[in-house]
């Protein structure tokens, strides 16, 4: 297995896990389902969106690495919003079902595809992914050897 494909799978799985944690916890803390079942959710459609971090985020991080962290954070915000908007729209075009609709989100949205109140979430995710990216680049050869890939 190629290192790029391996990291695609890792990012896809991490994204799914993050999505499940986020939706489960946010429904408990701020949503309508104020119970302790903490049911999170995601979709198979989201896996390639999260996996695409290897193709989109990693090169952007490498390019922006020497820049001040606020510039990197802004670039990540724009990048994540672009992928979220385009990915949601593409899924809707293929299935005729909106995979998410942020129309009624606090703070508003752009056509229901991206939430304005995530203006601080996505930059923090991007800055956090910098360390994940660096770790995975270092660890991928050993992980591939260990898995026989």
N, C-alpha and C positions, 0 to 999 in steps of 0.2 A: 504494500500500500504506500502511496506517495505521502510525504509529510504534509502537503497541502490538503489532500483528501482527509487525512487523519485529523488535522486541526479543524477542518470544516465540520467533521462529525463531533468533535469536542465542543466547538462553539455552538452548534445546533443543540446539543444536549444541555449545555450550560444555559442557553437561552430558554429552553423549555422549562428547566428547573426554576430559573429566575421568574419566569412568567407564572408558574404555578404558585410559588411562594408569594409573589406580589399580589396576585388576584385573591389568594386565600387570606392573606393578612389584611389587605386593604378592605375587603368586604367585612371583616370583623371590626376593624378599627373605624372605618368611615362609611361603610356601605349600609345597605338595607339588611343584610344577613348578619345580625349581631348575635351569632351563636358561636359556640366553641368547636363546631365541626371543622371550620377552617378549610372548606372546600375551595381549591384553586382549579383553574382550568387553562388550557391552551389548545392549540389546533395543530394538526400535522402540517398544515400549510405554513406555519410559522417557522418550522425547522430550517428550511432553506434560507429564510430571511436571516435568522440568527447565524447559520453556517456561513453566510456570505461575508461575515466579519473578516474571514481569512483573506478574501479577495479585495475588500473595500477598506476596512479599518486598518489592517496591518500595514499596507503600503502608505496610507495616510499618516499613521503614527510614525512610521520610519521617516517620512518626509518632514513632519512637523516636530520631530524629537528635540531639536535644539531650540525650539521656540518657547517663549514664555507660556506658562501653564494656562493663562486666561485666553490666549489666542488658540491654543490647542482645544480648550473647553468649548470655545465658540465654534470651531470647525467641527467638533464632534456633535454639537447640538444641531447644526445645519445638516450634517450628514445623516444623523439618526432620523431627524424629521423628514428628510428627503426619502429615505428608505421606507419609513413608516407610511408616508403618504403614497408613494409609488407602489409599495407592496400591497397595501390595503386596496388601492384602486385596481391593481392587476388581478388580485383574487376576486374582487367584485366583478370585473369584466369577464373572468373565466367561469364563475359560478353563478353570477347574478344574485349573490347573497353577500351582504356587507359583513366582513369578518369582525369588525368592531365599529361602533358608532359613538363618537365622543361629542355629538351635537349638544347634549345637555350637560356636559362636564362643567364643573365650576371653573370659571375663568375663560370659558369659551373654547372654540376649536376652529380649524380651517376645514370647512366642508365635512366635518365629522371625522376626518381622517387623522388629524394630529391635535393634541391637546396643548393649549398655550400654557397651562399651569405645569407642564413638564419642562419648562424652561430651565429649571435647576436640576431636574432628575437626569436628563440625557447627558449634560456635561459631566456630571459626577460618574455616571456609568462609563463614559468614555475615558475619563481619567483613571478610573479603577481598572478598566480593561488594558491600559498600558502595561501594568505589571503582569497581568494574565498573559498578554501577548509575549512579553519578554521571557516569562517562565516557560511557556509552551514551545517557543523556538529553541530554548536550551534543552528542554526535557523530551521533546518529540523523538529524537533519535533513540534515546534509551527506552522510551515507552514502546516504540515500534519494535525494537529488538526483543523486549520482554513479551510482547504479544505475538511474536513470530511474523510481524508485518514487514 
